[in-house]
């Protein structure tokens, strides 16, 4: 089945343009079959139950139906959770005592893309080794011809209250202060999976809510809105004199916030706020925070000043979770807005992070702009360079030379990170420097060489 030796699994599951390899209904059927066999072999039952959720993309029903068909054809039981954020599927997978959870979503990508993400029955994402084993089954034509006999065909069980159960879980995580009604929120749902849940969640807790981009039509998910494009939300926050804005991505596992002045905060700034607040209240286990190599230099400086240990890992929220488990940490995340609170969840959750941020604001009595003052953000430029292939960057002499030269020029006043995207044919060039102009100049120099060598 494999085409052009493309590896199916990237940084976060399988992803690509819907109806084009690998994101075809055929792949989805194969993934459903493989998941049943894999989790049957590693589970406690011959008829694994797998919960399936999706975001609002037009291709979602098609691919979800294909995955569930694959599950049933191999004798598994598919639980159809419908439209629900990715962290909601992780929660349900663990709560319902299922063998696994599958999400049909391409996260922050445009509507033309879609993806398949998997969780184990304990709510955690698969390891690299587990993904490799599952990928081998998906691609194995001989295995794919071994569907169960018709008498063993499984069932699709609609779950009409999946979103309600997830929302109830989020409500239970929030320590309700008495003055929520004094806080005005602007909530950007990205026309995604949070559209029907987020406004109702915050309103149920007593907040005054202005909801934006919460009318999905299948093609408007992430289009000029959400965590990738919070500028419109920032305008509304300023215009309505709201206390803050909360923007989620298409599948609801990221949070980007805007303060009362309309200034956009990064995920790193939120991590700094959370870490220092938890530390000051003796709730930061082992005084440790985990983030990735993409984190801004300013985060490390802020943590060091607060006496907090900073663990750095590879890009991807599952690698953050692995490092958190290895270091018994309760807080970790990414600059992109994936934030994990391991005291109550197994994966990044945008709405959970938003609730924790509101708790900090209400308990301290400080505005978000005041809280953001704990971290100074170094100017950062990130350029995405389309590439034809992905050879080892440091084995390409001209690329290695330009990176080495710029690192010497920056010395300790900045840093360079050049890496491939795990989900797209892109090379990401990130440079931090003491000035915006310097960061942009250095990034452009590296990007030019990458483009010449690999574009």
Number of C-alpha atoms within 10 A of each C-alpha: 12 13 9 6 7 9 12 24 20 15 16 19 22 25 26 20 18 22 17 11 17 23 21 20 22 17 24 27 24 27 27 28 30 26 29 28 23 17 23 18 12 10 16 10 12 13 21 27 29 31 32 31 28 30 31 28 29 19 25 25 17 16 26 26 19 21 29 28 25 29 33 28 24 26 26 31 24 29 24 20 21 25 26 28 31 31 25 29 28 30 23 26 26 20 14 15 14 22 28 30 30 29 31 33 31 28 27 23 21 17 24 17 21 28 27 24 22 25 27 21 25 19 25 21 26 18 14 14 9 13 18 15 13 22 19 14 20 24 17 15 13 8 15 17 10 11 17 15 10 11 7 14 18 22 17 19 14 14 13 11 11 21 23 14 15 20 20 12 16 17 17 9 13 14 11 14 13 10 10 17 13 12 16 20 24 25 27 32 31 31 29 34 32 31 28 17 19 24 22 15 20 20 15 11 17 17 19 19 20 18 19 20 22 21 16 20 12 16 15 22 31 26 17 15 23 30 28 21 18 24 18 15 28 25 16 18 26 18 11 13 15 22 22 27 30 28 32 34 30 34 33 32 28 31 29 29 29 26 22 22 18 24 19 20 20 21 24 29 27 27 28 25 22 23 25 23 17 17 17 11 9 11 13 19 15 14 21 21 29 26 32 22 14 21 20 26 21 19 25 21 18 21 22 12 12 16 13 20 14 18 18 18 20 13 20 18 26 22 21 28 28 17 21 24 12 9 15 15 22 24 24 29 30 27 24 18 29 26 32 29 21 17 10 13 17 20 27 28 26 29 26 26 24 23 20 17 19 20 17 19 17 18 11 11 11 12 16 24 18 12 21 18 13 20 22 14 20 19 19 22 20 18 17 17 18 18 17 12 12 13 10 9 18 13 9 13 10 16 21 16 14 18 22 13 11 18 18 12 13 18 11 10 13 22 21 21 15 23 16 20 17 16 18 14 16 20 25 19 22 23 30 26 24 16 14 14 13 18 23 19 14 23 26 18 14 23 23 14 17 24 15 11 15 18 15
